[in-house]
């Protein structure tokens, strides 16, 4: 019992570290691979917790779906050798049971599980009465309610230490990332749950090694609590997700290249200057709201004219004209085309909603 209590204490201390760095192979492949990866990661002095995929949910049958339960003993051995806590992904009650049997220190629920409330509930039920930290990855699709629901199901099972993992979202038309980060969704989740630890998973966002540094840096700039980065002794020969893994030595270079930030400071000059700038933003935001309100009143009038003349709400040519005009002005003002598109799409939909109410009143 004393050993178990000491283990819990060690894990608690690790989870309180900022930034928290979790690393290890995408998949446990052999005992030798797991032990060597863990040993080399421990030697870096940069890693707080080891991870490895034991069960791998794959898109198509016939792909490598993980080594299975026997890999848990390899992780337990790696913990014994390095002194680092270990973490695995679980998706079923049986996997939870097996992981707990080997005293795995932390469990996480993967994106393919988070998307299914029935699966999350099965995992949550298996966790009742257990004192183990659980991290919840965002669902594959960009749905904050599913992410929140998974978090709540785990919490209702009595788990006290819960965190979130942002690993990006599947989206149509995305070509830059394996999973589009959609930072605004992660930021909104942080806003809703400011007291909950959130770490970033650049490996699954990028799907390649070349972009890891940039994504990790952005996560730190956005005040994420840590990073989960996949590491393998021979990434190119990895049995799964080879392109996104790095060697332990390359991981050190990556982490050393990050400019670590602080959420705040007590420096008086900084605080005073920041308050002045924020006050300016508040005034500008107030003016923007007033202008948007005026814009919608004009949209209401247009809706009246369209109603009286039996004209459709959507005028495609007019909308294209507005967008092209906005792109030109936005570029001159240093505003990205992506932002202009999202902003005007939101304004346009609100205008359509206003006109729709007028047309059908």
C-alpha positions, 0 to 999 in steps of 0.5 A: 500500500505504501508503494502504491501511495508513493506512486500516486504522489509521484504522478501528482507531482509530475502532473503539476509540472509546467510545461508537462512533456509526455513522449514515447512511440506511437506504438509499442512494437517490441520490448527492446524498442520500448525499453530503448526509447524510454531509456533514451528519453529519460536520459534527455532530462526533458521528458516527464512521462512516457507514452506508447500505444498498446491498442491502435484503432486504425481506419481500415482492417489489416493495418497494425492495430497494436501489440495488445496487452502484452505490451503493458508489461514492457511499459511497466518495465520501462517505468522500473528502469527509468523512474518515469510514469507511463501512459496509454490510450484506452477505448474499452472496459477491458483495456481499462481493466488490463491497464490498471492491472499493470498499474499504468499511471495515466490513461487517455481517451482517444479521438475515435473514442471521444466521438462516441458517447457510448464508448466513453460511457463504457470507459467511464463505468470501468473507471468508477472507484479508481484513483487514476488521472485521465486525459480526454482527446478532442473528438475527430470531428470539430464538436465541442459538445462531444468533447465536453460530454466525454469530459463530464462522463469521466468526471461523473465516474468519480475521476478527480484528475482530468485533463484535455488533449488538443490533437486537431480535427478532421476537416474537409478540404484540409491539406496542410495538416493531418488534423487541422488544429482549429485553434479557436476550438481549443481556445474556447474549450480552455475558456470554458474550463480554465482550471483544467489542464490542456496539453497539445499533441503536435504529432497528430496535428502535423502528421509530419516531423517538419511542422512539429516545431511551429505547432508546438511553439504556437501551443506554448504561445497560447498558454497550453500546459504541455506537449505530447510528442511521439518519439521513436528510436528509428522513426522511419521504420516505425510500425505506425505513423512513421512520418510524425515521430522523432528520435529522442535526440531530435526531441531535445533539439525541438524542445530547446528551440521553443521559446517558453512563455509565462501567462503573466508577470508582476513587472509594473511597466508591462502591466500598465502598458498592457492595461492601456492597450486592452482598454483601447481594444475594449473601446474598439470592440464597443464601436464594432458592436455598435456598427454591426448593430447598425448594419443589421438594422439596414439588413432589416430594411433590405428584408422589408423591400425584398419581402414587398417585392417578392425577391429572394434573400440570397443575392449571389452576385452581390455577395461575391462583390462584397467579398472581393471588395473586402479581400482588397481592403483587408489585404491593405490593412494586413488582414488575412483572406482566411479571417476576412472569409470567416468574418464576412461569412458570420456577418452574412449569415446573421444578415440572412437570419435577420432578413429571414425573420422579416420575410416570414413575419 
